[in-house]
Amino acid sequence: MKIPLVDLKANYLSVKKEIDEKIFSVIGDTAFVKGRELDDFEKNWALKCNAECCAGLANGTVSLELILKALGIGPGDEVIVPSHTFIATAEAVANCGAKPVFADCIEKTALIDPESVKSSLNVKTKAVIIVDLYGQPADHNAVKAAAGENVFIIQDAAQSHLASYKNKTVGSYAYATSFSFYPGKNLGAFGDAGAVVTNDRGLCEKIKMLSDHGRMSKYEHLVCGTNARMDNIQAAVLNVKMRHLALWNEKRKKTVDVYKKSLKNSVSFFELEPSAVSSNHLIVIRTPERNDLKRYLEERGISAGIHYPVPLHLQPAFSELGYKTGDLPVTEKIADEILSLPVYPEMTEEQTEYVIENVKKYFRQG
């Protein structure tokens, strides 16, 4: 049996008729850049997130960059980010000319540690980017309390589509929230796509303007912006998939629950905080034997991933910042033990049981 980490073909086939109709409608209208589908996406995603405004963008990285630029964050400023995340979170800060400052994580959740945030603050700190890792929302209120009123809390929700925190939908409570719709996400486009949602309409309109060459009209440019628009075909795909997202998240949860119940005596899992409802983007186990287990599973046709094997503070890209091994001990320990197992809405009970049985078999064999 061959089991991928995520099955994009199966996901497409589950909504093929709807998707094909939408794509050919856009092609027939020859409305490829901006247009009705993007307008509908921005309205619909804002509603899903219980937010006032949405800007559809080219990808999740540029959505973070444009939030920072719209807030006036740049050279001479510092932005605190978790080290245990994908590089895009810190890359966005560096691309704005600001300095990323790396925070450690909480061992039981792998989410950004408010105490580490607090110890990283100084007069140059302008924002903290919290990351909803593996689908679980970070503790926004605790980070906000640690950072203080004069520091913006920006949410990187690339993995937490329709998750919730303290009974509030992700996107409705942070000052600004960035989403990625990379194909493997819970809500995935057929290429790159992203968005920002916020309750600050002025900020949203500024981000839209920056993403469209800083223009007010076709040839009137108020500021120097960039080309970071979401194209109409991606918006059309997302409009279809958005209708199925809640059901897909529930299917993910059922698979994750089976994993946790069946493997609780074999491996460790990160805890879900009582105030959070996860999107279950990934199911991540912890074991000191991670590398051997990964090899064992792959030899039996089971794909497994590591999110993320090298902490950002130890990446060559940020070597000039001067971090060294031992600076963020919890992050470094977690990076050596984590392994992501397959989970996707179309995953069958048979496939799930095959993964579980092989994980158990590995440990039984010692």
Helices and strands as residue ranges (DSSP letters): H 8-14, H 16-29, H 36-48, E 53-57, H 60-70, E 78-82, H 88-95, E 99-103, H 114-120, E 125-131, G 133-135, H 140-147, E 152-156, E 164-165, E 168-169, E 176-180, E 194-198, H 201-211, E 215-217, E 220-221, H 232-242, H 245-263, E 268-269, E 276-277, E 283-286, H 290-299, G 312-314, G 316-321, H 329-335, E 338-341, H 349-364
